[in-house]
């Protein structure tokens, strides 16, 4: 797995998020998760989903939106830093009540409730990524975590065009 930063021995925790350029300013609003829910939150909870490495952030969006969208719609990669490391709860695979929650598929009400509880009890939650099994996601609710993180930078994202190749003509 990607080595965990500060909560498990490092000295800083950097989070990455990929959003459409139109939503760059509201990267930490949790609006999408609020409207429809997510893997680790039910609808009505403003969870912000990030990754602790930029590649996982790209894969997380790619699996949900597709690489053609990332190739054709402007996106921004945001870097943020957690400044209060004592506010981070690391959830290891063995801490998850149902191991099937760590595999791709539709989240259950129990899974979303588990995540809601973590987000209610902790400013930040680091949890294994389902998309990249050896990577980690960072979740938080901006209102609850206010003052414990800062945005570091935002940069225009460019997808490697090989991830959205042209269709190959079939010969007859």
C-alpha positions as CSV (number, residue, x, y, z in Angstrom):
1,X,0.0,0.0,0.0
2,X,1.0,3.6,-0.3
3,X,2.8,4.4,2.9
4,X,0.5,6.3,5.3
5,X,1.7,9.7,6.3
6,X,1.6,11.4,9.8
7,X,-1.2,9.3,11.4
8,X,1.0,6.2,11.1
9,X,4.4,7.7,11.5
10,X,5.0,10.3,8.8
11,X,5.2,14.0,9.5
12,X,2.5,15.4,7.2
13,X,-0.8,14.5,5.6
14,X,-1.5,15.8,2.1
15,X,-4.8,15.2,0.4
16,X,-5.6,15.4,-3.3
17,X,-8.9,15.9,-5.1
18,X,-9.8,16.1,-8.8
19,X,-12.8,18.2,-9.7
20,X,-14.3,19.8,-12.8
21,X,-12.8,23.2,-13.3
22,X,-16.2,24.8,-12.9
23,X,-16.2,23.5,-9.3
24,X,-12.7,24.4,-8.4
25,X,-13.7,27.0,-5.8
26,X,-16.1,24.7,-4.1
27,X,-13.8,21.6,-4.0
28,X,-14.5,21.1,-0.3
29,X,-18.2,21.7,-0.2
30,X,-19.2,18.0,-0.2
31,X,-22.2,18.9,-2.4
32,X,-22.2,15.8,-4.6
33,X,-22.0,13.5,-1.6
34,X,-24.6,15.6,0.2
35,X,-27.0,15.1,-2.7
36,X,-26.6,11.4,-3.5
37,X,-24.5,9.9,-0.8
38,X,-21.3,8.0,-1.3
39,X,-19.4,4.8,-0.4
40,X,-18.9,6.1,3.2
41,X,-21.7,8.6,3.7
42,X,-25.5,8.7,3.3
43,X,-27.3,11.5,1.4
44,X,-27.5,14.6,3.6
45,X,-23.9,14.3,4.8
46,X,-21.4,16.8,3.2
47,X,-18.5,14.3,3.0
48,X,-15.5,15.5,1.0
49,X,-13.7,12.6,-0.7
50,X,-9.9,13.0,-1.3
51,X,-7.0,10.6,-1.8
52,X,-3.6,10.8,-0.1
53,X,-1.8,10.5,-3.5
54,X,-2.7,12.3,-6.8
55,X,-2.9,9.0,-8.8
56,X,-5.6,7.6,-6.6
57,X,-7.5,10.8,-6.8
58,X,-7.4,10.5,-10.6
59,X,-8.5,6.8,-10.5
60,X,-11.3,7.6,-8.1
61,X,-12.8,10.1,-10.6
62,X,-12.0,8.0,-13.6
63,X,-13.9,5.0,-12.3
64,X,-17.0,7.0,-11.7
65,X,-16.9,9.5,-14.6
66,X,-14.8,7.7,-17.1
67,X,-11.6,8.7,-18.8
68,X,-13.3,10.2,-21.9
69,X,-14.8,12.9,-19.6
70,X,-11.4,13.6,-18.0
71,X,-9.9,13.9,-21.5
72,X,-12.5,16.3,-22.8
73,X,-13.7,18.4,-19.8
74,X,-11.3,20.8,-18.0
75,X,-10.5,19.6,-14.5
76,X,-8.4,20.9,-11.6
77,X,-6.3,18.9,-9.2
78,X,-6.4,20.4,-5.7
79,X,-3.8,19.7,-3.0
80,X,-4.7,20.3,0.7
81,X,-2.8,19.8,3.9
82,X,-4.2,18.5,7.2
83,X,-2.6,20.8,9.8
84,X,-4.1,19.1,12.9
85,X,-2.8,15.5,12.7
86,X,-4.4,14.6,16.1
87,X,-7.8,14.9,14.4
88,X,-7.2,12.0,12.0
89,X,-8.8,8.6,12.5
90,X,-7.1,5.8,10.4
91,X,-9.4,2.9,9.6
92,X,-7.4,-0.2,8.8
93,X,-9.0,-3.0,6.7
94,X,-9.5,-5.1,9.8
95,X,-11.4,-2.2,11.4
96,X,-14.2,-2.4,8.8
97,X,-17.1,-4.5,10.1
98,X,-17.9,-6.1,6.7
99,X,-14.8,-6.9,4.6
100,X,-17.0,-6.8,1.4
101,X,-17.3,-3.0,1.9
102,X,-13.7,-2.8,0.6
103,X,-14.6,-4.2,-2.8
104,X,-16.3,-2.5,-5.7
105,X,-20.0,-2.6,-5.7
106,X,-23.0,-0.7,-4.5
107,X,-22.6,0.5,-0.9
108,X,-25.0,-0.8,1.7
109,X,-27.0,1.3,4.2
110,X,-24.7,-0.3,6.9
111,X,-21.6,0.8,5.1
112,X,-22.9,4.4,4.7
113,X,-24.0,4.4,8.4
114,X,-20.5,3.2,9.5
115,X,-19.0,6.1,7.5
116,X,-21.5,8.6,8.8
117,X,-20.5,7.6,12.3
118,X,-16.8,8.0,11.6
119,X,-17.4,11.4,10.1
120,X,-19.5,12.5,13.1
121,X,-16.9,11.4,15.6
122,X,-13.7,12.5,13.8
123,X,-12.6,15.6,11.8
124,X,-10.7,13.4,9.3
125,X,-11.0,9.7,8.3
126,X,-8.3,7.9,6.4
127,X,-9.7,4.7,4.9
128,X,-8.6,2.1,2.3
129,X,-9.4,3.0,-1.3
130,X,-11.7,0.5,-3.1
131,X,-10.5,1.6,-6.5
132,X,-6.8,1.1,-5.8
133,X,-6.5,-1.5,-3.1
134,X,-3.1,-0.4,-1.9
135,X,-4.0,3.3,-1.6
136,X,-5.9,5.4,0.9
137,X,-8.7,7.9,0.8
138,X,-9.2,10.9,3.2
139,X,-12.7,12.0,4.0
140,X,-13.9,14.9,6.0
141,X,-16.8,17.3,6.5
142,X,-15.5,20.8,5.8
143,X,-17.7,22.5,8.5
144,X,-16.5,20.0,11.2
145,X,-12.8,20.2,10.0
146,X,-12.7,24.0,9.7
147,X,-9.3,25.3,10.7
148,X,-7.7,21.9,10.7
149,X,-6.8,21.9,7.0
150,X,-5.6,24.4,4.4
151,X,-5.8,24.3,0.6
152,X,-2.2,24.1,-0.7
153,X,-2.6,24.6,-4.5
154,X,-4.8,24.0,-7.5
155,X,-3.5,23.2,-10.9
156,X,-5.0,22.4,-14.2
157,X,-5.2,18.7,-14.8
158,X,-4.2,17.0,-18.0
159,X,-5.0,13.4,-18.7
160,X,-2.5,11.3,-20.5
161,X,-4.3,10.9,-23.9
162,X,-3.3,7.2,-24.0
163,X,-6.1,6.6,-21.5
164,X,-8.7,7.7,-24.1
165,X,-7.3,6.4,-27.4
166,X,-9.1,6.8,-30.7
167,X,-11.3,3.9,-31.8
168,X,-9.5,1.4,-33.9
169,X,-11.1,0.7,-37.3
170,X,-11.8,-3.0,-37.8
171,X,-10.8,-4.4,-41.1
172,X,-13.3,-6.5,-43.0
